[in-house]
Amino acid sequence: MKTISLAYSTREINRNFRIKVSGVDGEGNKVHKLVGVSGAIALIGVEMFNKLLKRAFNSVEDKCVCKLRRCIKFSFYIK
């Protein structure tokens, strides 16, 4: 089984962003809170989180909002 690692280090992600999650998780519970790297990976997995990180690091605005079809929204706030 091939393991997938993060494209950026946890330290670099936490240094540059605050990550807020809103919506409904996989169990049907409402979520509206700040999460860290491990919390985001628990919700969507490493592969999808890498895609969102790439989009957030390439963004030129103060806030990058990524909406998923799973009724969940990730907001990356630049520090």
C-alpha positions in Angstrom: 0.0 0.0 0.0 1.4 3.4 -1.0 1.4 6.0 1.7 0.7 9.6 0.9 2.5 12.3 2.7 1.8 16.0 3.0 3.2 18.3 0.4 4.1 20.9 3.0 5.3 20.4 6.6 2.9 20.8 9.5 5.0 23.6 10.9 4.8 25.5 7.6 1.1 25.1 7.4 0.4 26.2 11.0 2.8 29.1 10.6 1.0 30.5 7.5 -2.7 29.7 8.1 -5.6 29.3 10.4 -8.0 26.7 9.2 -11.7 26.9 9.8 -14.1 24.2 8.9 -17.9 24.7 8.5 -20.6 22.3 7.4 -21.5 18.7 8.1 -19.0 15.9 8.8 -19.2 12.3 7.6 -21.3 11.3 10.6 -24.0 14.0 10.0 -22.8 16.3 12.9 -22.6 20.0 12.3 -19.0 21.4 12.4 -18.0 25.0 12.8 -14.5 25.3 14.4 -10.9 26.0 13.9 -8.9 22.8 13.2 -5.2 22.0 13.0 -3.5 19.8 10.4 -4.5 16.5 12.0 -8.1 17.6 12.4 -8.4 18.5 8.7 -6.8 15.2 7.7 -9.2 13.3 9.8 -12.1 15.0 8.0 -11.1 14.8 4.4 -7.8 12.7 4.1 -4.3 13.5 3.1 -4.8 13.6 -0.7 -7.7 16.0 -0.7 -6.0 18.2 2.0 -2.9 18.5 -0.3 -5.1 19.8 -3.1 -6.6 22.4 -0.8 -3.2 23.4 0.5 -1.9 23.9 -3.0 -4.8 26.2 -3.7 -4.4 28.1 -0.5 -0.6 28.7 -0.9 -1.2 29.9 -4.5 -3.9 32.3 -3.4 -3.1 36.1 -3.3 -6.0 37.1 -1.1 -6.2 37.2 2.7 -8.7 34.3 2.8 -9.1 31.3 0.6 -12.4 29.4 0.8 -12.6 25.9 -0.6 -16.1 24.3 -0.8 -16.4 20.5 -1.2 -19.4 18.6 -2.5 -19.6 16.9 0.9 -21.4 20.0 2.4 -18.2 21.1 4.0 -16.3 24.3 3.6 -12.6 25.0 4.5 -11.5 28.6 5.0 -7.7 29.3 5.1 -6.9 32.6 6.8 -3.4 33.9 6.1 -1.7 35.0 9.3 
